[in-house]
Amino acid sequence: MKNVLIIGSGISGMSCAVNCAEKGMHVILASPFPSERAQSVMAAGGINAVLEDNEEDDTVESHIKDTLKGGAYLAGEESVRGLCEGAGKIIKYLEDIGTVFSLDDKGRPAHRAFGGQSHKRTYYCGASTGKQIVTALNMEVRRFETAGLIERRLGMCFHSGLIKDGICYGAILYGESTNKLEAVYADAVVMATGGQNVLFGKTTGSTQCDGYAAGKLFEQGAVLKNLEFIQYHPTTMETAQKRMLISEAVRGEGGRLFYLDENNERVYFMENKYGPEGNLQTRDVVSREIYETGKDVYLDISFLDRKTIFARLPEVYELCLKYRNIDITREPIPVAPSVHFFMGGLAVKNDHETSIRNLYAVGECASIYHGANRLGGNSLLAAVYGGGVAADAITRREDGEKILFEDVLKKEQEKLTQAADTESTFAYAHIRDDVAKIMQENLGIVRDEKSLIDGMEQIDFYIKSAGQIKYDNSVLQYFNYSLPGILILARAVLTCARFRKESRGSHNRKEFTEIEAGFSYPTLISYDNGNYSVRLDKEGEYES
Ligand SMILES: Cc1cc2nc3c(=O)[nH]c(=O)nc-3n(C[C@H](O)[C@H](O)[C@H](O)COP(=O)(O)OP(=O)(O)OC[C@H]3O[C@@H](n4cnc5c(N)ncnc54)[C@H](O)[C@@H]3O)c2cc1C
């Protein structure tokens, strides 16, 4: 029986776990928190698919076309085709395992418009699509737990890969309650650790997703891809804790963006420039346009009747009232773009294997399907779909040899114990906050050479000082050991952004405002002993 270690238990991790268990493999599903607390539960807007009997005359070909165009033609056509062709079956599967989709007046699955879509194809479960899918997959995981095929390991964080000569044999995990490291050997390791929010501080997403795993694996030889493509969601609202997402569903239901001119008159700048569909341009376009107004921007949905708002956008109504005392049935919402999603991450081939043999990546930590900009509703789809693709690939793989890494484990445990015994001299929280500030300031919606170099120099300062930074005993060990991985990732993101001398999708350069044909390929970056080397994937080495 094959043993699979899956790290991260959001939608992509659970989808992979269930698919592996269905194929008779034994799975260890490790994460610091239960699935109910993964970022996946925050997804509200919906999941994209073209259902066979849709009334919109929508086709899978249109979904493929929109996804490729939305991603500024940087995603691989073959992988996107697989994703879109698989979408209808995924909705059916999710329904079969207990996901309760909203229904329209005729009792059919209700769907709405999202940005960059030629047809309405985003299916939703009231305001809690992510939560519904997590709940349904969780029940499936429980079924296989009872059958002894899935073993949950909670309170476990990724520490490092057990990698030798480009092959992965398992991973070292850190137990938060034991304060100890543990080597877990497996025929395949699947990373499902989500995006890189912590790198940017206040975002719409979860602070569980810090990008450390990608940074550490990069240091251990894994190739990363498209790191410069960071999705700024155009409509988020400032709150004390985080940037609160104002779902694209508001614009899907007709919400209008505007600013006030000097006469206090509303200017519907998106409609003025792009026509009636202006508000539903892709996220990269809307964010850039908001940035270029240089003004405070508002989103208005108050012209819809209260009943429709309560029926279709209940969570937006509640969020605005609770966090900002704004009644969206009467007044507009102040919005601004904020970091929301990462198109970049671990480079994977179409079967989700990374550049390291037997190491796979699924969900938001993998860079595949979305090119230079993701369409709303395609990420939940990719998380469910990718989990299945990786499981298929793992089943097909012949069993390889096993190697033990007990000496490595012992050394890493000694390092951790020694570090914990040293005096605390540096506030880790301060460095993390500073990294977030550097990234926000130097890697905004529009970047330029000077700001990117400035950002790189500031991150290099922390990387060079790493030896002098002592462990901070007032925080969890995880925060201490994960910092160097986060710094290396930050440096890699800035390096990729500097390398791409054009504006495409979510990557906008002040000095290079057009798409350049020479850059019509994904960016790949690898690390070797302090050296970062960037290149374009001209051969379609990864996603094709
Ligand atoms: C507010 C919001 C709304 C969204 N709405 C939509 C939507 O409507 N439609 C859509 O398609 N997409 C949406 N998205 C995006 C989508 O929700 C995510 O991209 C997707 O759910 C990611 O799933 P995942 O399984 O890859 O990661 P996550 O759900 O983020 O799970 C990551 C898992 O990895 C674990 N983990 C992290 N680091 C470590 C570590 N070092 N060691 C061990 N475990 C670790 C976490 O604890 C967690 O279990 C939204 C995102 C946000 C933030």
The ligand as a Gaussian input file, in Angstrom:
#p B3LYP/6-31G(d) Opt

LIG

0 1
 C      -11.834000      36.098000       1.604000
 C      -11.589000      35.143000       0.469000
 C      -12.645000      34.795000      -0.375000
 C      -12.428000      33.930000      -1.436000
 N      -13.478000      33.586000      -2.258000
 C      -13.292000      32.732000      -3.285000
 C      -14.384000      32.338000      -4.115000
 O      -15.529000      32.752000      -3.924000
 N      -14.131000      31.472000      -5.141000
 C      -12.883000      30.974000      -5.402000
 O      -12.723000      30.205000      -6.349000
 N      -11.834000      31.311000      -4.594000
 C      -12.007000      32.158000      -3.550000
 N      -10.943000      32.496000      -2.736000
 C       -9.654000      31.803000      -2.906000
 C       -9.754000      30.370000      -2.354000
 O      -10.551000      30.363000      -1.219000
 C       -8.391000      29.773000      -2.007000
 O       -7.489000      29.993000      -3.045000
 C       -8.510000      28.265000      -1.786000
 O       -9.525000      27.993000      -0.860000
 C       -7.182000      27.734000      -1.319000
 O       -7.350000      26.419000      -0.867000
 P       -6.059000      25.609000      -0.409000
 O       -6.519000      24.253000      -0.028000
 O       -5.013000      25.709000      -1.436000
 O       -5.491000      26.411000       0.843000
 P       -6.091000      26.822000       2.317000
 O       -7.557000      26.655000       2.398000
 O       -5.506000      28.138000       2.548000
 O       -5.433000      25.729000       3.238000
 C       -4.063000      25.762000       3.560000
 C       -3.791000      24.712000       4.613000
 O       -2.394000      24.625000       4.826000
 C       -2.105000      24.744000       6.220000
 N       -0.762000      25.303000       6.340000
 C       -0.298000      26.526000       5.997000
 N        1.019000      26.624000       6.266000
 C        1.397000      25.436000       6.804000
 C        2.626000      24.911000       7.290000
 N        3.740000      25.627000       7.274000
 N        2.644000      23.652000       7.774000
 C        1.514000      22.886000       7.786000
 N        0.319000      23.329000       7.322000
 C        0.272000      24.587000       6.845000
 C       -3.230000      25.613000       6.750000
 O       -3.343000      25.477000       8.157000
 C       -4.403000      25.020000       5.985000
 O       -4.822000      23.816000       6.574000
 C      -11.136000      33.380000      -1.669000
 C      -10.081000      33.733000      -0.811000
 C      -10.304000      34.606000       0.238000
 C       -9.152000      34.978000       1.122000

